[in-house]
Every structure is written in C-alpha cells, then in structure tokens.
Amino acid sequence: MLWNKNTSKIVGITLLVAALVVLAIFGIRSLLPTKGNLKSGVYPRVVDVSDSIYYSDSSDFGRQYRWVFGDGTQSFTPAGRHKYNAPGNYTVVLTVNNKFTDTFFVSVTGTAPTFSLTDSLITIDAKELAMQGENIVFRAKGQGATEFVWDFGDGSSPVSTTSDMVQYAYPSDGEFVVRLKTRSTEYPVTHKITIVPSYKAERDSLANLDAIYQQYENDFKYHLQQIADGGDFDQHYYYLLRRYLCGNEKAVMKINDQKINDFNTYCLNLQFAKNILIQSVKLVPDNDIHCIKMAEVKTDKKL
C-alpha cells in the first residue's frame, strides 16, 4: 500500500478513535460501584468497654447493608452505634448490596463489668394499662440474656428477637398475661396488662350514640373532678390521656366558653385549684371519630 497524506490522515483518525474508546471505557468503569467507592467508616477504632463505636456508610449506590461486628451480632442499617460487652480485638466487616465489602479493626480495652445473680434476673418493664391499638413498648430488664421470645397472651404468634425491646399493639381489649422466654431463664417471666377499648372501637360497636357520648362525658367529668379534688394525679390523668385523647397531651380544653388550655397544662393546674366543681363536659371527636380532639368544660366554685 502506498503511503500518502490520505493514508496518514486515516491512520491518525483511527488511532484517535481508539484512544477515545479506551478513555470512555475506563471512564465508565470509574463511575461503576467498586469497593473503592464505599464511603464507610468506624469510629473510634480504640474504645473502652464502657463506650460505643459509631459506624456509617454513605455510598451513593448503597441499597442493602450488613455490618458484622465480630462478637456474634449484626446490623442491617447504614449507620448506628454498637457496644462490645468484653475487651478484645474485633474485626468489623461491612457488606453493601451483597457484593462490596470493607473491613475495620477495633480494639476494645478495659475490664468487662461484673454482675451478681440478682442482676441476671430477667423482668419485664412495660405499662400495666394501655389502650386498644396503642403501640406498647415491652423491655426485658436483666443481664445475660441475648435471645428473647415474647408471647403477648392474646393468641397472636410469639415474636422472637435478639433485641431486649419489642413493640406490640393489642387489636382487642381485655386482660392479658405477657410471657417472656430467654435462654437464661428456666421458666417464662410474666407481666399482666389491661387493655381498655379504644374510643373508636366502642363507638363502632354500639348503636345508641347519644347514650354512648353521655357515658363518655360523665366518665371524663368524673376523672377531672378526681384531679381537682386531689386524687391520684397520674392514675386519672393517664387514664383520660389514653382512653380518650390517644396520648395527645396538647388536646384542646375549652373552659366556660371563654378560655382555653392544652390538656396537660389544664390538668397540672387543676390539681392545685381550690374548690373547683366540674359541672359538665362535652367531648368533640376528630374527623375519623377515633380520638377526642377537644373537651368543653363547664366549671364553678363549690359552695
């Protein structure tokens, strides 16, 4: 083949195109997720046994996360904190999207805390009174247990977890015995809880609304009067809060058609008021008739 100017141009263009293709390939590869693209970290790397490490990953392409802490525990969240129960050297491994990994080495110093047999007794910390549909927190107290099986006593399936805390909402009212099994207990520990009907559940289950509203209003009035008369504040306050207000301490209290306060402020001051007579209460439900959003209260001075 004769070499001429056209041949030189063709060769030059061919080499330029090839170079651009190579650069494009490497450029695209540099944008693809790799281990080097992971934006993860663990801090601090040297920690006392009484403190926690903090872990996080902010990779743009992260969808699934698995942190293995080297002490038999795992986490599936992108960030959080973890506490080791014993001194030693641990390898923390992060896996992102079941493909990309990163490894960190953590040294835990200090002395492991010692516990007596009394500290190892497992008990259940939870409310004794709650409302139907309310999310209730149950916590296992005591040292040594790592696996928990919760039976809420209402026929629902037991819940197994490695966390000492669990939430549950009872779909129906009644009295229930919660049972907790752990590997460190011979027999389940128990906790009794009373679930009162939600406002909406009772409203839906009965037909005579006027009578139901009157019953509710008389009940609300009674417990307000108990607070005004110096009765057990927590008992009557939290009964009204859970039974009617769905836990909303900022529900409106309209007093004698003139003044307003939120429920919390009104009740806190009502307990110190003198000779207050609760004459009547009118309850105003929310749009879904699920909770009481306002109570109109008529008061007077006792003779």
Secondary structure, DSSP 8 states (H G I E B T S, - for coil): ----HHHHHHHHHHHHHHHHHHHHHHHHHHHS--GGG--EEEE-SEEETTS-EEEEE--TT---EEEE-SSS-EE-SSEEEE--SS-EEEEEEEEETTTEEEEEEEEEES------TTTT--EEE--SEEETT--EEEEEESSS---EEEE-SSS---EEESSSEEEE--SS-EEEEEEEEETT-SS-EEEEEEEE--HHHHHHH-S-HHHHHHHHHHHHHHHHHHHHTT--HHHHHHHHHHHTSTT-TT-EEEETTTEEEEHHHHHHHHTT-SSEEEEEEEEEE-TTSSSEEEEEEEEEE--
